[in-house]
Amino acid sequence: MITILYTSKHGATAKIARVINTYLDHTCTLMNLDELDMAVLEKTDTIVLGVPVYYGALDPKMVDFIKKNQGLLIKKHYSIYITALFHTEFMSYITKEFDYSILKNVTTMAGLGGAIYYPDLSIQEKMVLAVMNKNRPIIPKEHHVNIFENFDNHEIELFSQKIKRIDNYACK
Ligand SMILES: Cc1cc2nc3c(=O)[nH]c(=O)nc-3n(C[C@H](O)[C@H](O)[C@H](O)COP(=O)(O)O)c2cc1C
C-alpha cells in the first residue's frame, strides 16, 4: 500500500501527486498534510512525501512533520519529491533541512519541477517572484499573468517507476 502525503499552497505538488498515482495505476492514497490520518500512515508500506519550496526553503510544515515522525518513517519505505522551479537543485534544499539520520533511510529522492498559477498568488508572493526572477530568470515574460509550469515529466515517470518497484518488493 502506498500513501502520497503532500503539502501544496498553490496546487502543483498536489497535481504531481495525482500524476504519480496515475503512473501507479490509481493504487495510492493521496493525503494532504492538513488532513493527516495517522491510522492510514501506520498501515501503509510505502510513503511518498511531496514537499514544495517557497522562499528558498522546503515547506516548514512538512519539514516539521518529517522530523517529528522519523520513528514512523524508518519503519517504512519512504521517498521524497521536491516541487520547485529550480528543481535540479533539490538536493541542496533537502540537505539544508535534514541530517544524515533522516537521509540515510530515504529510498529515493527527486526534484520534479514546479508551477506558478499567477491568478492565485497574493501581491506579496508576486513581488517575491518578481525579485527572484530578476536575479535568476526562469519564468518567461509572457507567463507573468497566467500559468507557468516547468514540470519534468520524464523525471516524474522515472520517480513513479522507482516507487512501483520499491512497493512491489515491500509487498513480497
Ligand atoms: C512566494 C513563492 C516563493 C517561491 N520560492 C521559490 C524558491 O525559492 N525556489 C524555487 O525553486 N521555487 C520557488 N517557488 C516556486 C514554487 O516552488 C512552485 O510554485 C511550486 O509549484 C509550489 O508548490 P505548490 O504549487 O504545491 O504550492 C516559489 C513560489 C512562490 C509562490
The ligand as an ORCA input file, in Angstrom:
! r2SCAN-3c Opt
* xyz 0 1
  C       6.256     33.017     -2.884
  C       6.955     31.933     -3.644
  C       8.301     31.696     -3.431
  C       8.961     30.700     -4.165
  N      10.283     30.480     -3.939
  C      10.923     29.521     -4.658
  C      12.316     29.270     -4.465
  O      12.969     29.867     -3.622
  N      12.914     28.324     -5.243
  C      12.218     27.610     -6.188
  O      12.814     26.779     -6.870
  N      10.890     27.810     -6.382
  C      10.233     28.744     -5.635
  N       8.903     28.955     -5.822
  C       8.191     28.140     -6.789
  C       7.418     27.023     -6.086
  O       8.299     26.050     -5.623
  C       6.404     26.462     -7.078
  O       5.435     27.448     -7.322
  C       5.749     25.200     -6.594
  O       4.955     24.727     -7.647
  C       4.944     25.431     -5.320
  O       4.202     24.290     -4.991
  P       2.615     24.333     -4.822
  O       2.058     24.777     -6.177
  O       2.252     22.926     -4.491
  O       2.284     25.320     -3.746
  C       8.228     29.932     -5.102
  C       6.873     30.171     -5.300
  C       6.227     31.147     -4.587
  C       4.769     31.388     -4.821
*
